[in-house]
Amino acid sequence: MLPFCLWSQNTPYLEKKISLNKNNQALTVVFKEISTQSGVVFSYNPAQLNDQRKVSINVHKTPLRLVLDELLKGSKCNYRIKKNYIILTLDTKTPAAPAPPVVLNGYVYNSRDSSLVGNASVYIASGRHAAVSDPYGYFSVSYPKQQNLVSLSVAKEDFFDTTLLLLNPSKEKIQIWLEPRLKAMPDLQQVAAVKDSILPVKIGDTIIVTKDNSRFINFWLRLKKMKSNFRNINDTLFTDFSVSLFPPISTNKLLSINTVNKFSFNILVGHSKGIRYFELGGLLNIDNGQVRYTQIAGLGNVVADTMKGVQVAGLFNTVRTQANGLQLGGIFNTANTADGMQLGGIFNLAKNKVRGMQLAGIVNVADTVKGMQLAGIVNTAENCSGMQLAGVVNYARKMKGFQLSVVNVADSCTGIPFGVFSYVKHGYHKFEFSATELRFVNVGFRTGVEKFHNIFFAGVNYFAVKQMWTYGYGFGSTFKLKKRLNLTAELSSQQIQPINGGEGVKLSLVNKAFVGLDIVCASKFRIALGPTFNVLVADSEGSYYNNVTMLASPFSFYNRQDGKTNIRMWIGGSLSLKFF
């Protein structure tokens, strides 16, 4: 019995069930019986309320609220509850006073099992008057008495919507019966077919949410859980103009999230189901629908459907589906598809496509880019047709276009990656051994694509009087002439210095231009050879200066001394063996 007793104690007094069968009994006798059954205490002024008035009532397990309404009908007596006291007062308003608002109240029931339905949305769309039934199914909606015919709508998730037309509605209780929906189980093959969907997909009565899109809709799922009208009402309401402080203090009241506005002004935070022309928010604009054409917020804009036009926010803009136009966010912008420009102070995210431009202070992220990504540090895309420009790193799984950054990485590339280091998994990467007229034996690595690649190399000259080593960097391009014959061109620069020199590094730089033939001998072996044009720029005060110039002297046709800097030029040659 203990659980039942605890439940009984937690039940609000007005929802306690009363059974009475009184015929022509004094009102005070009925009050005593009610007090015995419910534990309430009646408080009133006998000079105002005639408790000896004879009444008749027959109810069985009826909420106390309905019992009191029946007993006090026509008495001009109102009641309110404080703790366990029912306080009765006489309505002393004169007939000349303004007409009080009409109050529609009652209970919402499940038509299948007669159970009470809580969290049901009860609303009058024409005046944006709304209420939500409490856990015991009770609701109360008030509105100014302006019309004799009222359309009262009732909606609840997993139930069919119901609308009642009330002629000359009064304060009498209304009983509303909702028909529950029978949920259909989703087809497993259909579920499998949408596993890669970007957006949630409804199959039968089930919404399928994949891991990839759950981050996009998690905010809206939480909002639906918090807002019963958002969860229950499928109807869309319309208005020309709305003003809001923060939900639900708004001209659209509790139905803000169900209303599409032409113009919306939100002092702090605003809810709506969409904007047709313009929205301005001091802090946040939250729209569960389409937004056109301008949306401005001090902190952020959140849109569940599409945005067409301009979004401006001090911190962030986020669009769950497609942003058509400009997103300008102080910190970041996100959209499933961006058709236009995303301009973010820190980062931009397009879950699906970008058709246009992403410009961010730090990072841009997109699945597919048709246009340009420009970031201070990093750009990343699965597929890019266009251009990536970044201060540090560009990444694209499939690149069709141009990459410019310190580091460029791609899985495949049919364009040009330009940077200090570029790596294409299915691109051009060769190890090589090479030699020139300076008698250095070099080991090098080439990476990028055939049309443009980076060259890293180092070598040793064992034939010099004083052994020296060299390290260098360059760019190369290879173009097909015939099936097994290519034309190759390179620009490189290398520093030469002694292996065991105690002196610090001095300028001793050989700059080289090479044009030659690249002969394909086998699938993973090539030979490249051809002439080179060389320019040596050396510090003549360095201790190993003579050893360096001795290598170049036999070939030099130009020798000029400019202060302590010696410049020499000559024609040489290069032979390299390339592997892999």
Secondary structure, DSSP 8 states (H G I E B T S, - for coil): -HHHHHHHHHS-GGGSEEEEEEEEEEHHHHHHHHHHHH--EEE--TTTS-TT-EEEEEEEEEEHHHHHHHHTTTTTEEEEEETTEEEEEE----TTS----EEEEEEEEETTT--B--S-EEEEGGGTEEEE--TTSEEEEEE----SEEEEEEE-TTB--EEEEEES--SSEEEEEE-B-------HHHHHHTTT-SS-EEETTEEE--HHHHHHHHHHHHHHHH-HHHHH----EEEEEEEEEETTEETTGGGGGGEEEEEEEESSEEEESEEEEEEEESSEEEESS-EEEEEEESSEEEESS-EEEEEEESSEEEEEEEEEEEEEESSEEEEEEEEEEEEESSEEEEEEEEEEEEEESSEEEEEEEEEEEEESSEEEEEEEEEEEEESSEEEEEEEEEEEESSEEEEEEESSEEESSEEEETTSEEEEEEEEETT--EEEEEEEEETTEEEEEEEEEETTSSS-EEEEEEEEEEEEEEETTEEEEEEEEEEEEEESS--S----EEEEEEEEEEEEEEETTEEEEEEEEEEEEEEETTSTTHHHHHHHHGGGEEEEEEETTEEEEEEEEEEEEEEE-
